[in-house]
Amino acid sequence: MSTSSTPLDHVHGRLLWEGDRILVEDMQTLVGGQPLSASGTIDHPGPRAIVRLEFRGTALPIDKALFDAMPVDVRKVVDEFKPTGTVRGTATLRRTPPEGPAANSRGKVELDAYLDLNERCGIKWKGMPYPVNNLTGRLEIHPDLWEFKNMRGDNGQAVITGSGRVQKVGGSAAKPALKVDLRLNAIKLPFDDQLKDALPPAWKKTWPILKPTGSSDVNATIKVEPGAPDSYVLEIVPRAATSVTLTYTRAPRPGDSGGTFELPMDHVTGRFVFMNGPVFMHDVGFRFFGASVQFAKGWVKVEDTGKFDLRVGDLWVKDIRLDQRLQKIMPPVMAQFAQRLDDGRTFTLKGDMQLTWNGLADSPARCDWGRALVVFNDNAVQIQPNLSLKNIQGQLDHVHGWTDGETFDVHGALNLASVSLLGQQITRLESPIDVDHGEARLDNLRGRLLGGALEGKLSITLTTTPRYSASLSVQRADLQEYARTLPGRQTFRGLVDARLDLAGFGGDPRTLSGGGEAHVVNGDLGELPVYLQLLKVLTLSRATKTAFDSADVALTIRNGKTYLEPIQFTGDAFSLHGRGTMDVQGELDLRLRVLYGRDRVHLRLVSDALREASGQFLVVPRPRHAVLPQVLSQSTPRSVRRPQVDRPASRRPRPPAAARRTEIM
């Protein structure tokens, strides 16, 4: 009747043969040491027998003996689940003779079983080989259908439940075509080696790259049908304390020692839906080096080679710092850029991101971003050691770019409400910003400085010894607003037009070179003493206390030393004309001569008369380490100080070392 047989020992019961029928009544035996009873009929004993037997057991072991007793097609399905343990319930076996000479001589054998799993059963399905232990539930077996109901098991801390069906829809007894429809749920499923081994090859490849820890809740729907693509839908919801550590290796290159680096993502939340290959991500959040990161949507696709493509939309990074921890894992070109942004304060990023890798060991991953926004809140950017943009309030708009660890490419639009440069506040500062080929550029700066219009451009290389250049100009800046930024009570005023061009490298001011000029008009640059105001009366000028109403200075910078020539202060009573220098420490040495009225011809008698009085109105402020305020300071004297009296050279006190010097000729 069958090509396979199962020995039954210690059989007892009753067999009644009546005519062409054998009646089986309450046959008892032991299978695996556990009782099994059977009853039924066998009609037409022999090759043409028709068999109907019903078996009952309370602890029937799921072993080779049971497998061998099953029909071949049923055995094939059972074997894919690798079941262990014991079952209780009933099974009905039916056999009918073969139909036709070409049919299998064993005939047609069918089995219907209704089994309840006893405790300590287990399965490990071939389609997702994750072991489930202590499995309970109900299993219904029919000739062309297996049904799982109320299945419940565990694996360590994980609790696993499920239901489903496996249906035979064609094929042969040795290789049946199966339609699978399963629904599984797991609570507290740990990210361990058992789970890794159960994953598809592509995800096994990325496991050591992501290094997940913690646990998650999983809902899975698995559908397999001949002629249709397999459908695996897994929804993963991380539990508290879940983390992912993105691990990547950067090959050594000139200037980059390379190595293996880790990017920790802690306290991961959200929904991850594995759907026939890609993983779709929804409402994801995590902590990254203390910063809060979240994004609304995204997806990642991983191939068996490890090649992957990850895309994220509406990424939002709050309160991040590009501190030394991050700089250590950045490629050198990115680290150089980050060093200039790290002033201890945080900023915010928004936008879309794509991360791709071709799966080749020697190839770097590439990161692209678009529609990005960078929001500054009182940050600073260092241009060179003594020159920075400070108190930055505003944002970078429409940012896009990419990096592969070696190349760093960023483009966008600078839009700052306020920033401090060289001690002065600039408002409404705008410019395109470009970072590529190892250089950062602001090619079309426009803003407002001291009420005037600021224009220019800046550039700096992202190297260990950066080279930088700047070209700035200001039109109609209000000198009175500048005076308010100085200590003490300053009364001078005027409108300033200025231009400055400079270039240098590293942090050594002796590398600076360039030039510029400044002009003050409609000015009130200090007050005349009462006895000098009479000169205005003599020249029929309007009666004011103003010493000078305009000033002009041109400068040239060579090897960090600034040459001021010419310097011109112009007033109705008299004017000053001369030249000077400023060294790299910021100390001034000025040489000025007096001109009568607005005439540029030197009048010896007037000049001699005014020499001793000149100290009453000419005071050159001690310069700051900033070029533009220096230009303004060099061209604008402060308020009147106590008169100084010339003494014979032998009686004059020696000036302090490195003091500024002003001579009136």
FIVO-733294 format. One line per 10 residues: number of its first residue (from 1); their letters; for each residue x, y, z of C-alpha. Coordinates in Angstrom, 2 decimals. Layout:
// FIVO-733294
NUM> a> X:Y:Z | ...
//
This chain:
// FIVO-733294
1> mstsstpldh> 0.00:0.00:0.00 | 2.90:2.35:0.62 | 6.56:2.52:-0.26 | 7.32:3.51:3.32 | 6.37:1.83:6.56 | 6.40:2.61:10.24 | 6.90:-0.19:12.74 | 4.31:-0.40:15.51 | 5.29:-2.33:18.64 | 3.17:-3.78:21.42
11> vhgrllwegd> -0.01:-3.55:19.39 | -3.16:-4.82:21.00 | -6.82:-4.48:20.19 | -9.34:-6.14:17.91 | -9.35:-6.88:14.16 | -12.59:-8.27:12.69 | -12.46:-9.70:9.13 | -15.91:-10.01:7.66 | -16.10:-10.96:4.02 | -14.25:-8.29:1.98
21> rilvedmqtl> -13.76:-5.90:4.93 | -11.40:-5.72:7.87 | -12.79:-3.80:10.80 | -10.19:-2.19:13.09 | -11.56:-1.61:16.57 | -9.65:0.32:19.25 | -6.19:-0.79:18.29 | -3.63:0.39:20.90 | 0.12:0.80:20.48 | 3.07:2.97:21.56
31> vggqplsasg> 4.78:5.42:19.26 | 7.86:7.00:20.77 | 6.76:5.60:24.11 | 3.44:7.44:23.93 | -0.01:5.80:23.41 | -1.66:5.87:19.99 | -5.06:4.37:19.17 | -6.58:3.60:15.81 | -9.91:2.46:14.42 | -11.46:2.19:10.97
41> tidhpgprai> -12.02:-0.09:8.00 | -10.05:-1.73:5.20 | -12.23:-2.76:2.25 | -11.01:-5.15:-0.42 | -7.71:-6.02:1.26 | -4.86:-6.17:-1.23 | -3.61:-3.88:-4.04 | -7.17:-2.57:-4.62 | -7.79:-1.88:-0.95 | -9.80:1.11:0.19
51> vrlefrgtal> -8.55:2.24:3.60 | -10.03:4.60:6.14 | -8.29:4.79:9.50 | -8.64:7.30:12.33 | -5.78:7.78:14.77 | -5.89:9.41:18.20 | -2.94:10.39:20.32 | -2.11:12.61:23.28 | 1.63:13.02:22.82 | 2.59:11.86:19.35
61> pidkalfdam> 6.25:12.77:18.74 | 7.09:14.78:15.66 | 9.99:12.67:14.42 | 11.18:10.66:11.46 | 8.70:7.91:12.17 | 5.81:10.33:11.87 | 7.33:11.90:8.75 | 7.72:8.53:7.08 | 4.07:7.75:7.76 | 2.94:10.89:5.94
71> pvdvrkvvde> 2.25:11.17:2.23 | 5.23:12.46:0.27 | 3.72:15.86:-0.57 | 2.62:16.46:3.02 | 6.02:15.35:4.25 | 7.63:17.95:1.94 | 5.64:20.79:3.47 | 6.21:19.63:7.02 | 9.94:19.31:6.44 | 10.17:23.01:5.43
81> fkptgtvrgt> 9.08:24.00:8.95 | 11.49:21.64:10.78 | 8.98:20.94:13.56 | 9.97:19.36:16.89 | 8.06:18.27:20.00 | 4.78:16.36:20.39 | 1.21:16.86:19.28 | -2.19:15.63:20.39 | -5.37:15.21:18.38 | -6.85:13.11:15.62
91> atlrrtppeg> -5.82:12.16:12.12 | -7.82:10.43:9.39 | -5.96:8.44:6.71 | -7.70:7.50:3.45 | -6.37:5.37:0.63 | -7.97:4.59:-2.72 | -6.61:2.30:-5.44 | -4.59:3.69:-8.36 | -6.59:4.79:-11.36 | -5.23:3.22:-14.49
101> paansrgkve> -2.09:1.20:-15.15 | 0.11:4.30:-15.38 | -0.82:5.55:-11.89 | 1.35:5.03:-8.84 | 0.84:1.57:-7.42 | 0.46:2.94:-3.90 | -2.74:4.62:-5.00 | -4.03:7.89:-3.70 | -3.33:8.56:-0.02 | -4.91:11.50:1.82
111> ldayldlner> -4.51:12.68:5.37 | -6.70:15.00:7.40 | -5.41:15.88:10.87 | -6.49:18.20:13.66 | -3.55:18.58:15.99 | -2.88:20.72:19.03 | 0.76:21.39:19.80 | 1.93:20.42:23.24 | 4.32:22.65:25.17 | 7.97:22.65:24.12
121> cgikwkgmpy> 7.21:22.30:20.43 | 9.33:24.32:18.03 | 9.66:25.27:14.38 | 12.28:26.86:12.14 | 10.70:27.71:8.82 | 12.93:27.54:5.77 | 11.49:30.78:4.40 | 12.56:32.69:7.55 | 14.79:30.39:9.63 | 14.30:32.05:12.98
131> pvnnltgrle> 13.78:29.40:15.72 | 10.50:29.57:17.65 | 10.40:27.55:20.88 | 7.68:26.56:23.37 | 5.21:26.72:20.50 | 1.53:26.11:21.12 | -1.54:26.38:18.89 | -3.59:24.36:16.47 | -2.49:22.76:13.23 | -4.94:21.47:10.64
141> ihpdlwefkn> -3.59:19.22:7.89 | -5.57:18.44:4.76 | -4.51:16.87:1.49 | -3.92:20.21:-0.22 | -3.99:22.63:2.72 | -2.19:23.27:5.98 | -3.62:25.81:8.41 | -1.95:27.35:11.48 | -4.24:28.84:14.13 | -3.47:30.68:17.37
151> mrgdngqavi> 0.22:29.86:17.24 | 2.26:31.20:20.15 | 5.91:30.66:21.05 | 9.01:32.43:22.23 | 12.71:32.85:21.69 | 14.41:34.15:24.79 | 12.65:37.39:25.71 | 10.77:37.51:22.41 | 7.12:36.43:22.28 | 5.99:35.26:18.84
161> tgsgrvqkvg> 2.42:34.70:17.66 | 0.98:33.94:14.27 | -1.45:32.23:11.96 | -1.62:31.30:8.31 | -1.99:28.63:5.70 | 0.08:26.69:3.19 | -1.86:25.41:0.17 | -0.78:23.03:-2.54 | -1.69:24.52:-5.91 | 0.16:22.21:-8.32
171> gsaakpalkv> 3.46:20.53:-8.94 | 4.34:16.95:-8.18 | 4.39:14.86:-5.04 | 8.18:15.21:-4.86 | 8.13:18.94:-5.64 | 4.74:20.44:-4.90 | 3.90:24.03:-5.86 | 2.85:25.85:-2.70 | 0.92:28.99:-1.95 | 1.97:30.40:1.42
181> dlrlnaiklp> 0.07:33.04:3.40 | 1.47:33.66:6.92 | 1.01:36.40:9.48 | 3.49:36.65:12.34 | 3.90:39.02:15.23 | 6.94:39.30:17.52 | 7.29:41.39:20.68 | 10.72:42.25:22.11 | 12.54:40.56:19.24 | 16.26:41.04:19.99
191> fddqlkdalp> 18.81:42.07:17.38 | 21.06:39.03:17.87 | 22.91:36.48:15.77 | 19.83:34.25:15.45 | 17.92:37.08:13.81 | 20.89:37.98:11.61 | 21.15:34.37:10.38 | 17.43:34.39:9.51 | 17.69:37.48:7.29 | 18.00:37.50:3.49
201> pawkktwpil> 21.61:37.55:2.17 | 21.59:41.29:1.49 | 20.70:42.15:5.07 | 23.25:39.70:6.43 | 25.82:41.65:4.41 | 24.83:44.97:5.98 | 24.45:43.67:9.54 | 28.12:44.34:10.48 | 27.84:47.78:8.85 | 24.80:48.80:10.92
211> kptgssdvna> 25.53:46.85:14.15 | 21.97:47.08:15.55 | 21.44:46.52:19.26 | 18.34:46.41:21.43 | 15.03:44.91:20.38 | 11.93:45.63:18.34 | 8.36:44.62:17.71 | 7.78:42.98:14.32 | 4.67:42.37:12.26 | 5.25:40.16:9.23
221> tikvepgapd> 3.05:39.17:6.32 | 4.56:36.52:4.02 | 2.92:35.54:0.76 | 4.46:33.10:-1.72 | 2.61:31.95:-4.81 | 3.83:30.20:-7.97 | 3.95:32.56:-10.93 | 4.01:35.67:-8.74 | 6.87:37.50:-6.99 | 7.41:36.51:-3.38
231> syvleivpra> 5.95:39.06:-1.01 | 7.70:39.64:2.32 | 6.31:42.58:4.29 | 7.86:43.15:7.70 | 6.99:46.14:9.84 | 9.66:46.78:12.47 | 9.05:49.16:15.38 | 12.17:49.65:17.54 | 11.75:49.51:21.30 | 13.42:51.74:23.86
241> atsvtltytr> 17.25:51.70:23.96 | 17.52:50.45:20.36 | 20.56:51.81:18.56 | 22.34:51.49:15.24 | 26.04:52.16:14.77 | 26.90:52.87:11.15 | 30.41:51.51:10.66 | 32.46:52.35:7.60 | 36.07:52.08:6.50 | 37.91:54.85:4.65
251> aprpgdsggt> 40.90:53.81:2.61 | 44.18:55.73:3.22 | 44.91:58.51:0.77 | 47.51:61.29:0.62 | 46.80:63.52:3.61 | 44.26:61.05:5.04 | 45.35:58.08:7.14 | 41.91:56.49:6.73 | 40.67:53.82:9.14 | 37.41:52.41:10.49
261> felpmdhvtg> 34.91:54.86:11.94 | 31.56:54.64:13.72 | 28.49:56.88:13.60 | 26.26:56.03:16.57 | 22.50:56.52:16.28 | 20.94:56.02:19.72 | 17.35:55.67:20.92 | 15.98:54.89:17.46 | 12.22:55.30:17.02 | 9.84:55.06:14.05
271> rfvfmngpvf> 8.48:52.43:11.67 | 10.60:50.40:9.24 | 8.63:48.45:6.65 | 10.52:45.81:4.64 | 8.51:45.36:1.45 | 9.82:42.89:-1.12 | 13.34:44.31:-1.00 | 13.27:48.02:-0.09 | 12.75:49.16:3.48 | 10.42:52.12:3.80
281> mhdvgfrffg> 10.95:54.34:6.84 | 8.34:56.53:8.51 | 8.57:59.11:11.33 | 12.09:58.08:12.32 | 13.99:59.72:15.14 | 17.29:59.11:16.96 | 20.08:60.87:18.88 | 23.32:61.56:17.03 | 26.25:62.85:19.09 | 23.78:64.56:21.40
291> asvqfakgwv> 21.75:66.12:18.57 | 18.11:65.26:17.90 | 17.57:63.84:14.40 | 14.27:63.01:12.78 | 12.81:62.56:9.32 | 9.30:62.01:8.03 | 9.98:59.48:5.30 | 12.68:57.54:3.53 | 13.69:54.21:2.06 | 16.73:52.00:1.69
301> kvedtgkfdl> 17.40:49.17:-0.75 | 20.17:46.64:-0.15 | 21.39:44.08:-2.68 | 23.05:40.73:-1.97 | 26.48:42.25:-2.76 | 26.02:44.84:0.01 | 25.35:47.62:-2.48 | 22.78:49.99:-0.98 | 20.86:53.15:-1.75 | 19.38:55.11:1.17
311> rvgdlwvkdi> 17.17:58.19:0.67 | 15.67:60.39:3.35 | 13.18:63.24:2.98 | 12.49:66.13:5.34 | 15.52:65.41:7.49 | 15.71:67.66:10.57 | 18.85:67.82:12.73 | 18.44:70.03:15.80 | 21.18:71.47:18.01 | 24.15:69.76:16.38
321> rldqrlqkim> 27.77:70.74:16.93 | 30.58:69.93:14.53 | 32.87:69.32:17.50 | 36.08:67.33:17.75 | 34.21:64.03:18.11 | 32.69:64.49:14.67 | 35.80:66.07:13.17 | 37.86:62.99:14.07 | 35.72:60.76:11.85 | 35.41:63.22:8.97
331> ppvmaqfaqr> 37.63:63.17:5.89 | 40.27:65.95:6.12 | 38.55:68.34:3.72 | 35.28:68.13:5.69 | 37.12:68.38:9.01 | 38.84:71.58:7.89 | 35.47:73.09:7.01 | 33.91:71.90:10.30 | 36.73:73.42:12.36 | 35.80:76.84:11.07
341> lddgrtftlk> 32.15:76.34:12.05 | 32.71:74.93:15.54 | 32.61:77.78:18.07 | 30.89:75.77:20.80 | 27.39:76.69:19.66 | 24.85:74.53:17.90 | 22.88:75.02:14.71 | 20.02:73.35:12.87 | 19.91:71.46:9.56 | 16.95:70.53:7.36
351> gdmqltwngl> 16.67:68.94:3.94 | 16.83:65.73:1.89 | 19.73:63.26:1.92 | 20.90:60.28:-0.14 | 23.60:57.79:0.91 | 24.86:55.23:-1.62 | 27.58:52.58:-1.81 | 28.44:50.29:-4.72 | 29.39:47.36:-2.50 | 33.07:47.30:-3.55
361> adsparcdwg> 35.46:47.16:-0.61 | 37.83:49.88:-1.91 | 35.08:52.30:-2.95 | 33.85:55.08:-0.64 | 30.22:55.72:0.14 | 28.74:58.89:-1.33 | 26.41:61.30:0.46 | 24.21:63.76:-1.48 | 21.88:66.39:-0.06 | 19.35:68.77:-1.55
371> ralvvfndna> 16.66:71.30:-0.60 | 18.73:71.82:2.53 | 18.48:74.64:5.05 | 21.12:75.55:7.66 | 19.90:77.82:10.47 | 22.49:79.76:12.51 | 21.85:81.11:15.98 | 24.70:83.33:17.19 | 27.36:81.13:15.55 | 30.79:82.08:14.24
381> vqiqpnlslk> 32.91:81.15:11.23 | 36.66:81.57:11.40 | 38.31:83.02:8.30 | 41.79:83.15:9.80 | 43.03:83.19:13.44 | 42.37:86.90:13.96 | 39.47:87.32:11.57 | 36.02:85.74:12.06 | 32.38:86.22:11.25 | 30.70:86.33:14.67
391> niqgqldhvh> 27.19:86.49:16.12 | 25.74:85.00:12.95 | 21.94:85.14:12.81 | 20.29:83.77:9.68 | 20.47:80.79:7.37 | 21.78:79.09:4.26 | 18.96:78.45:1.78 | 18.55:76.02:-1.13 | 21.69:74.12:-0.23 | 22.72:71.15:-2.36
401> gwtdgetfdv> 25.94:69.21:-2.69 | 27.72:65.93:-2.13 | 30.79:64.28:-0.63 | 32.51:60.95:-1.10 | 34.87:61.46:1.81 | 37.57:62.94:-0.41 | 35.69:65.64:-2.30 | 33.38:68.13:-0.57 | 30.95:70.10:-2.73 | 28.29:72.53:-1.40
411> hgalnlasvs> 26.27:75.25:-3.12 | 23.54:77.51:-1.79 | 22.52:81.04:-0.86 | 23.68:82.91:2.24 | 20.92:84.96:3.84 | 21.91:86.48:7.20 | 19.86:88.95:9.17 | 22.90:90.00:11.19 | 26.60:89.18:11.54 | 29.59:90.82:13.21
421> llgqqitrle> 32.72:91.40:11.10 | 35.79:93.18:12.44 | 33.80:94.41:15.41 | 31.04:95.92:13.28 | 27.52:94.67:12.74 | 26.50:93.87:9.18 | 22.81:93.39:8.41 | 20.89:91.87:5.50 | 23.99:90.07:4.27 | 23.39:87.99:1.15
431> spidvdhgea> 25.57:86.06:-1.25 | 25.75:82.83:-3.20 | 28.01:80.37:-1.37 | 30.06:77.72:-3.13 | 32.38:75.12:-1.64 | 34.16:73.00:-4.24 | 37.64:72.01:-5.34 | 38.86:72.56:-1.78 | 37.78:76.21:-1.60 | 34.88:78.13:0.01
441> rldnlrgrll> 33.70:81.28:-1.78 | 31.24:84.13:-1.27 | 31.39:85.70:-4.72 | 28.70:88.38:-4.50 | 28.39:89.76:-0.99 | 25.78:92.45:-0.40 | 24.69:93.91:2.90 | 24.36:96.97:5.10 | 27.21:98.33:7.25 | 26.86:101.46:9.43
451> ggalegklsi> 23.88:102.47:7.35 | 25.87:102.17:4.12 | 25.93:99.61:1.34 | 28.50:96.82:1.66 | 29.66:94.82:-1.36 | 32.47:92.41:-2.03 | 33.64:88.81:-2.10 | 35.57:86.39:0.10 | 37.37:83.10:-0.52 | 39.36:80.65:1.60
461> tltttprysa> 40.91:77.27:0.87 | 40.02:74.28:3.06 | 43.59:73.17:3.69 | 45.82:72.87:6.73 | 47.43:76.20:5.79 | 44.50:78.05:4.21 | 44.89:80.77:1.63 | 42.33:83.52:1.75 | 41.43:86.68:-0.11 | 38.86:89.42:0.40
471> slsvqradlq> 37.63:92.36:-1.60 | 35.22:94.65:0.26 | 33.79:98.09:-0.28 | 31.33:100.28:1.60 | 29.49:103.34:0.33 | 27.99:106.12:2.45 | 28.60:104.47:5.80 | 27.63:106.69:8.74 | 30.70:107.56:10.83 | 28.51:108.64:13.73
481> eyartlpgrq> 27.18:105.08:14.02 | 30.77:103.84:14.14 | 31.57:106.33:16.89 | 28.87:104.80:19.05 | 30.75:101.47:19.01 | 33.88:103.06:20.55 | 34.43:103.48:24.30 | 33.85:106.92:25.80 | 31.89:109.77:24.31 | 32.74:110.28:20.65
491> tfrglvdarl> 31.25:113.18:18.72 | 32.73:112.89:15.24 | 30.50:112.18:12.29 | 30.57:111.95:8.49 | 29.88:109.67:5.54 | 32.51:107.13:4.56 | 33.33:105.46:1.28 | 35.97:102.76:1.70 | 37.56:99.92:-0.24 | 39.82:97.10:0.93
501> dlagfggdpr> 41.55:94.27:-0.94 | 43.74:91.78:0.88 | 45.14:88.27:0.58 | 47.22:86.00:2.79 | 47.68:82.47:4.02 | 47.85:80.70:7.35 | 47.64:82.67:10.58 | 50.76:84.80:10.14 | 49.83:88.48:9.58 | 53.17:88.96:7.79
511> tlsgggeahv> 51.71:87.07:4.82 | 49.09:89.79:4.25 | 49.22:91.88:1.11 | 46.76:94.20:-0.55 | 45.54:97.76:-0.49 | 42.60:100.08:-0.15 | 41.37:103.58:0.54 | 38.83:105.48:2.61 | 37.17:108.87:2.17 | 35.09:110.88:4.66
521> vngdlgelpv> 32.80:113.70:3.52 | 30.30:115.94:5.29 | 32.31:115.28:8.41 | 32.77:116.72:11.86 | 36.11:115.26:12.83 | 36.97:116.80:16.20 | 36.57:120.31:17.63 | 38.93:123.29:17.37 | 40.14:125.01:20.53 | 38.61:128.47:20.98
531> ylqllkvltl> 41.77:130.35:20.02 | 42.04:128.40:16.74 | 38.45:129.10:15.79 | 39.60:132.71:15.07 | 41.32:131.35:11.96 | 37.92:130.63:10.50 | 36.89:134.20:11.08 | 40.02:135.42:9.32 | 39.32:133.17:6.34 | 35.65:134.25:6.25
541> sratktafds> 34.57:130.62:6.79 | 31.33:129.77:8.52 | 31.67:129.88:12.27 | 31.78:126.26:13.50 | 33.93:124.36:15.96 | 34.67:121.60:13.47 | 38.39:120.94:13.00 | 38.08:118.86:9.81 | 35.10:118.14:7.60 | 36.68:115.55:5.31
551> advaltirng> 39.45:113.01:5.34 | 41.17:110.76:2.83 | 43.62:107.91:3.24 | 45.11:105.33:0.87 | 46.86:102.23:2.10 | 49.11:99.50:0.76 | 49.85:96.28:2.62 | 53.12:94.45:2.02 | 54.31:91.51:4.13 | 51.77:92.42:6.79
561> ktylepiqft> 52.97:96.04:7.14 | 50.52:98.76:6.17 | 51.73:101.92:4.41 | 49.35:104.89:4.69 | 50.07:107.41:1.94 | 48.69:109.90:1.47 | 46.77:110.87:4.61 | 44.71:114.04:4.32 | 42.51:115.82:6.92 | 40.83:118.88:5.42
571> gdafslhgrg> 39.29:121.81:7.30 | 38.41:125.47:6.73 | 41.09:126.79:9.11 | 43.89:124.41:8.14 | 44.50:120.90:6.87 | 46.88:118.05:7.64 | 48.74:116.07:4.98 | 51.23:113.25:5.34 | 51.93:109.56:5.52 | 52.46:106.77:8.02
581> tmdvqgeldl> 52.87:103.07:8.66 | 51.30:100.41:10.84 | 53.30:97.32:11.80 | 52.02:93.76:12.30 | 51.46:94.49:16.02 | 49.09:97.30:15.07 | 51.33:100.21:16.18 | 51.11:103.46:14.18 | 53.84:105.84:13.08 | 52.35:108.99:11.42
591> rlrvlygrdr> 54.12:112.01:9.92 | 51.82:114.95:9.11 | 52.39:118.55:8.02 | 50.07:121.51:8.38 | 48.55:123.30:5.40 | 46.81:126.69:5.69 | 43.04:126.52:5.14 | 42.09:124.16:2.34 | 45.18:125.18:0.38 | 47.72:122.47:-0.14
601> vhlrlvsdal> 50.60:125.03:-0.05 | 52.60:124.87:3.16 | 52.58:128.22:5.02 | 55.68:128.27:7.24 | 54.54:131.01:9.64 | 51.12:129.49:10.19 | 52.55:125.99:10.38 | 55.12:127.06:12.97 | 52.43:128.85:14.97 | 50.23:125.81:14.94
611> reasgqflvv> 52.93:123.19:15.65 | 52.68:123.45:19.42 | 48.88:123.54:19.36 | 48.54:120.50:17.10 | 48.43:118.08:20.00 | 45.14:119.60:21.07 | 43.14:118.15:18.23 | 45.12:115.26:16.70 | 44.75:111.97:18.53 | 45.23:108.71:16.60
621> prprhavlpq> 43.28:105.90:18.33 | 45.16:102.72:19.20 | 44.17:100.40:16.34 | 42.32:97.15:16.63 | 43.46:94.02:14.84 | 41.04:94.61:12.01 | 41.69:96.43:8.80 | 38.45:98.25:8.05 | 38.07:99.86:11.52 | 41.78:100.74:11.31
631> vlsqstprsv> 41.19:102.61:8.10 | 38.33:104.51:9.71 | 40.34:105.12:12.87 | 43.39:106.30:10.95 | 41.29:108.80:9.06 | 39.24:110.16:11.98 | 40.72:111.81:15.09 | 38.91:111.55:18.43 | 37.78:114.42:20.63 | 40.17:117.10:21.91
641> rrpqvdrpas> 42.62:116.16:24.65 | 44.71:118.29:27.04 | 47.24:120.44:25.12 | 50.87:119.27:25.10 | 53.75:121.77:25.07 | 56.88:121.19:23.01 | 60.01:120.99:25.13 | 63.68:120.97:24.21 | 64.74:117.57:23.07 | 66.94:117.03:26.09
651> rrprppaaar> 63.99:117.59:28.48 | 61.33:115.60:26.64 | 60.31:112.32:28.31 | 61.17:109.19:26.37 | 58.06:107.60:24.81 | 57.16:104.11:25.99 | 58.32:101.14:23.93 | 56.19:100.31:20.87 | 54.17:103.52:21.36 | 52.50:105.13:18.40
661> rteim> 54.24:108.23:17.05 | 52.76:111.26:15.36 | 54.86:114.08:14.00 | 53.55:117.43:12.79 | 55.86:119.00:10.24
//
